[in-house]
């Protein structure tokens, strides 16, 4: 990047992001041009950070997995989402208030970050929070083979430049075809030369505060836990951009909440009370309204888009092919899968006919999804685990063969949610625990009279999402036979 060179990123949500290197300096500064105004600068070597190997990979990971096969304009990437999170971080700095212990002192988040020396870590954790995402986003997280790995863990390894997943990514970048991988700078190499505590960044992203290794970082633990609420916690800037961006590009337009209003009506109370390690989020009246608009947006995206039968069918088909590929290629480590881009994994599966999944991959390529048999709610605790449901699937296939009906492994697919059968917080507790968000009277939003019915609805639907699985068949004939078989199982209730 030559002196004075400008790198522009145009964005339909935030207009334009400009990266410009100043003459003779190793540092660059960022300007946002938003609604005719300019904010900044922020001093980081942005060209190196935005163009490091891990960030460039995000250009080839679609934000919504395979949803673009159902909603053709949903081709936006995790790179653009990461830039959006940076913009929201800047807005949060300018709009969110912070009350220190005892509510004796109020200041803008920007000033609080400077005083606590956490500005760099806050901004960069939002820019880099998705570096370790798997190909096809969250789809692979539902695969049985990948239940023990989280993309946040991979992200932390990449930021630190150490760990088994980092080694696979490094090998991927260094040996990638048509590229002189040795010239691709890694994010860990850039961060090494900056005044930034990578352990704090990892804690903000993963909520695993064991990353706080230095004595200085450990002394900041309570402050980091407060800040984590904006990175991976209660009012999560990642998800604010995620819902708005997905809504815009998918075309359903449900993420119409006012981000500036939400942030401007938000105060982070740093005092420790009621056993809460990092304080609470306090929202004024308009902020409460916008918070529930965020929850409504999430619910509608899940109902209308991510749980669309065709979208879920493509997910089940891809995961089936991936499982068959790994089974047929034991030398191919699953860590190698994590480093691939969407198209690289798609081509790998498509060109592997010996696995038995190539035909299904061709169906995905030709937009021919499997047929939905139904969505089933598991009533018996004995069957609320992946192993038992996979046994049910094998039982159906076996009984079909005994009846003279030839069904292959690829004719019947189960899509089981990642959190199925786990003792995990349900629904909005996954990212927005209303018991930790209060109004000016210190009353939990869960008890808010005007919204309690909506809260109960969200919790019920989210509970069903975690306790239901979907069944898909290759043809209508197979669908009818499987539906009849499942209808005789008294531990299942068909709900969709």
N, C-alpha and C positions, 0 to 999 in steps of 0.2 A: 504494500500500500504506500504509494508515493506521498511526499509532502503535500498537504492540502487536499488530498484525494478524498472524495465523499462516497460513502456507501449508503445507499438508501434502501429501506424496506418499507414498501407501501402496505398498509393494513386497512381493511374496510371498517374495523371497529375503532381504531385509534388514529387513523389517517396516515401518518408517516413517522418512521423512526430513522434518524440520521446518525451515522457513525462517521466521524471526521478526525483524521490524525493531524495534530498541530506540528508545525515545522520544527525539526531537530529534537523533538521530545519522543521518548519511548512510550509515553502515555497518550491515550486518545481521550476525547470526551464525547459524550452523547447528548444530543439535543432531541427533544420531542417537540414536534409541531402539532399541537392539539387545538383544534377549533380556533386557529389563528394566533395561538400563543406559544411561547417557547419557554420550557423549563429546563433546568440543568445549570451548569454542567456537573457530571459525575466523573471522577478521574479513575479510569481503569484502562488497561490495554485492550480495548474492546475488539479491535480487529483480530487479534490473536485468540481472544476468548470466543468470539462468535464464529470464527473460522477454524477452530480446533477440530480434530478428527471426530470427536464424539458429537459435537453440535452439528457438523455437516451430515452425519448419519441420520439425524432427526429429520432432515429434509426428505428422507425416503421412508419415513414411518407415518402412515396416515393416522390421524387422531382418533378416528372412529372405527378402526379395524376394517371389516368388509361391508360396512353400512353403505358405502358408495355404490354397491351393486343394487341396492334397493332405493337409495336416495342419491342420484347420480352426481349432484354437486357437492357431496360430502367428501371431497378429496383434500381437505386442508390437513396440514401436517403438524407434527409435534414441535417442529422448529418455529412455526408461526405462533403456536400456542405459548412457547417459551418466551418469545419476544413480548407477547401480550401480558404474561405474568410480570415481566420486568416493568412494563408501563403501569400496571396496577400497583406494583410495589412503590413506584414513585408517587402515585396518587395517594396511597395509604400514608406515606411519609408526610404529605402535605395536609391531610384531612383528619387522620385519626388522632384522638387525644389520649394521653396517658396520665392516670392518677397514681402517684407514688404511695408508699405505705402510709396508711392513716388518712388518705384522701386530703392531705394537707397541701399538696402542690400539684398543679396541672400544667402540662406542657404538650406541645405537638410531638407526635411520634418522631419526626425528623430531629428535633432537639434532643429527645430522650436517647435516640440511637447514637447521636454524636457523643453525648455525655457518657454513655455506656460503652463506647467504642465497638458498636455492633453494626454500623451502617454497611460496611463491605460484605459481611457475612449474610445479612438480611437480603440485600439486593442479589448477590450471586447465588444464594440458595434457591431463589425463585427462578433465576435464569437457567439454572442447571438441574432443577429438580427431576427432570424426566430423562436424563442422559442414559440411564440404565434400562429404559423401557424395552420390552421384548418386541419382536416383529408382530404386526397385527394387534398392537396395543394390548388390551386386557383379555383378548380371546385365549391366548395360550395359558393365561393364569388359571383357566378352568380345566386345563389338561391334567390328567392324573399324574403325568410324569413331572409336572412342574409345580406341584402343590407345596414343595418345601423351599421355594425360592421366591423372593419379592424383588420387584424392580428397584425399590428404594435401597435394598442391600447392594445391588449391583451398582447403583449410582454412587454410593459411598465408596466402593472399591475403586471406581474410576476416578473420583475426586482425589483419593489418597494415593493412587498409583500403586496399589498393592492388593494381593488377594487372588484366588484362583480365577474368578470371573474377569478381573483386570487382565490377567495373562492371556486368556482366550481373546479378549477384545484387542489387546496389543498385537497378538499374532494375526488377527483378522486384518487390522489396519496395515501391518507391515508386509503382508503377503498378498493383499488384494490385487486381483488381476487388473491390468491397464493402469496401475497407479504405483508411483514410487513411494511406497508406504513409509519409508524411513524419513521422508520429508514432511510427513503429516504430524504436526505438533500435537501432543496430547494435553488434555485439560490439566492434568496433574503437573505437567511441566510448566505451564503458564502460571498456575497458582503458587508454585514454589517461589517465584520471584515477587510475589505480592504481599502486602501487609494484611493478611487474612488468615484466620484460624480455621483450617479445613475441618477440624473436629467439631467446631460449633456449627458449621454449615451442615455436616452430616447429622448432627442432633436435630437441627431444624427440619431437615427433610425426612428423617426416619423416625423421629420421636424416641430414639434410643440414645439416652443421655450418657451411656457408657463411652461414647465417642469423645466426651470432654476429658482429655488426657492431661493437658498442661495445668499447672497450678492456677494460672490466670483464668483459664477457661472454667475450671471447677468453681472458682469464686463467683463466676457469672451464671452459675447453673439456674438460679431462680429467674434471672432476667431472660435467659435463653428459653425457659419454659413459658414465660409470658409471650415472648416473640413467636414461639412455635404455633401459637393460636392463629397467626396470620399466614403461616407458611403451610402447615399441615394439620391445622386444628379446627377450632370452632367456626370462625368466619375465614374460610380458606381462600386466599386470593387465587390459588391454582384453580379451584373449582368455579370461582366467579367467572374467570375467563373461559374455562372449559364449557360451562353451560351457555354462556352468551355466544361463543364462537361456534359450538356445535349447532345451536339453534339457528344461527344466521346461515351457515353453509348448508345445513340439511334442508332448510326452507320451512320448518314448522313454526318458527318465530314464537317460541314460548319463553325465551330468556330475556324478557323485556324489563327486568328490574333495573332500577337506577343505581348504578354502582357508586357514583359520587355522593348521592343522598345517603346510602347505607354507610359509607366510610365516614362521612362528615357527622353522622349521628352516633358514632361508635366511640366508646371510651374503654381503654384497657385498664382495669383496676389491678395494680400489682400487689396489693395487700393479700396476705395468706389468711384465709378464713374457711371455716366449714370443712377443713381437711383438704381443700383444693390446693395442689402444689403450685399452681401458676396464676392464681387470681381468677377474675371473672371478666366477661365482656358485658359492658353496660350499654344498652341501646335506648335512645330517646324514641319518641312516638313514631316518627317517620322511619327511623331505622328499624323498628320492630316490623312495620309494614313491609319494608323491603326485604327483611330477613325471611319472612314467610313467602314473599314472591320468589326468593331464591329456592326455597324448598318446593314450591309449586312447580318451578321450572324443572328441577331435577326429576320430580315425579312424572311430569308430562314427557320428558325426554325418555325416561325409562319405559313408560307405558307405550308411547307412540313409535319410538325409534328402536331402542336397544332390545326391547322384547317383541318387536315385530316378528311374526313367525318365520318369514323368509330370512331375516337377518340372523335369527337364532339358528335356523337350519344351516346356513353357510358356516356359522361358527362350529356347529357339531360336525359338519363334513370336513372342515379343515383339521380339527383336532383328531378326528379318526384317522385321517391320512398321515398326520404327524406321528401318531402313536404307532401306526403300522411301519412307518419309515424307520423309527428308532428301534423297533423290534427286529427289523430285517437288517439293520446296520448297527450292530452293537459297538463297533469301533468308533462310531460317530457320537461324540459326547454331547449331552444336552446343552452344556455350556456353549458349544459351538453354535447351536441354534439361536441362543440369546443375542449373539453379536450380529446376526444377519439383518438385512433390511426386509421389508415386506416382499418386494419383487424377487429377491434372492431366495427366500424361503419358498415362495410360490413355485419358482422354476425348479428348485431342488426336488420338491414333491411331485411336480408335474412330470419330470423327466426320470422318475424312478418307478418304472412299470413293474419291477419285481416285487414291490411291496403290496400290490393289489389296490393301491389308492389312486393310481393315475386316472382311472375312469371317473372317479369322484371329483378329482381336480379339474378334469375337463368339463364336468357339469358345472363347477363353480365358474370356470372361465366363460362358459356359454350361458351363464345366468339361468341355470336349471336347478333350483333348490329342491331338496327332499320335501316330502309332504308331511305336514304336521299330523300326527296321530292324536296328540292331546297334551295338555299340561296336567300333571297329577300332583295332588297333595298327599304326602305320606302321613297316615294316621297313626301308625304303630311305631313306637320308639325303636323297636328291634330292626326296622328297615331304614332308619334315618342315618345311614352311612353309605358311602360310595361302594364299598365292597359288596354289601347286600344287594344293592340295586344292579350292580354288574352281574351278580348271580341270577337275578330275575331276568336280565337280558339273555343270558346264556340258556336259561330254562326255556324261554320262548323259542329261541332258535332250535334247541334240542327237540322240543315237542313238535315243532313244525316239521322237522325231518322225520320224526316217528309217524307223523300223519301223512307222509308222502308228499309234503310240500317242501320244495328245495329253496331254502333261504341261506344266503351266505352272510358272513360277518358284516359285509358292506351294505346289506339290505335294511338293517335296523340299527339306529343310532340313538343313544341316550345323551342328553345334554344336562349335566348335573352341575349346579352352581358351585363356585369355589368354596363358599362358606356353608354349604349344605351339611347339616348335622353337627356343626361346630357350636360350642358354647361361646358365642360372640355377641356383642351388643347389636341390637336389631335396629334397622331403619335409620332414622336420622342420627342415632348415636354413633354411627360409623364415622361421621365427620362433624356433626353439629349437635352436640348434646345440649338440649335446651335447659337442663338443670344448671348449666354453667353460664347461661345467658340470662341476664336479669334486666328489669326496667329500673327506673330511677328510685323506686321504692324497695329495691332489692328483692323483688318478687320474680320467681322463675317464670319464664315464658311458657313453660309447660302448663302452668296454672292460669295463664291468661284467659279470662272468660270468653273473649271474642274469638279465640283461636283454638280452644281446647278440643273441639270436635274435629278440626282439621288435623291436629296433632295425632289424635287417636286413629284417624284414617291413614295417615302416613305410616304409623307404627304397624298397623294391621297389614297393609299392603306390602311393606318391607318384610314383615315376618313371613308372609306367604312366599315372597321371592326366595327367601332363604330355605324354605321347607318344601318347595315344589321343584319338580324336574320335568323336562320336556322330552317327548318321544317323537322320532321322525322315521319315516319309511321311504324306501326308494320309489315305490309306485302306489297308486291308489288301491290296487288289489292287496298289496302287503299291508297298507294302512288299515283296511277293513278287517283283515284277519287278526292283526295285532290289537286293534281296538277291542274286538270281541274277547280276546284272551285276557286283556288287562281289566276288562269290566267285571270279570269273575274273581278278581283279587280283592278281598274285603279290607285290606290294609291301605287301599288306594281310593282316592276320590278325585274324579275328573273335574277340573275347574276351568279348563279352557281348551 
